Amino acid sequence: MALYRNPQDKRVFVPKPGGGLVLNFGHPVAWAILVTTTIIPFAIVVVVTLAVLL
């Protein structure tokens, strides 16, 4: 599924036709949600794993 990106749409969470929600990546808050819930925790896990193994 392609990313939903509509800067004119002011909603951060947009309902999908089949149900559920999708982030509107045309909104800056959606990028902040992605970074704080996915990228930063992944980076922490990688750093801690490398510190334990090395």
Buried (B, 14 or more C-beta within 10 A) or exposed (E): EEEBEEEEEEBBBBEEEEEEEEBBBBBEEBEEBEEEEEEEEEEEEEEEEEEEEE
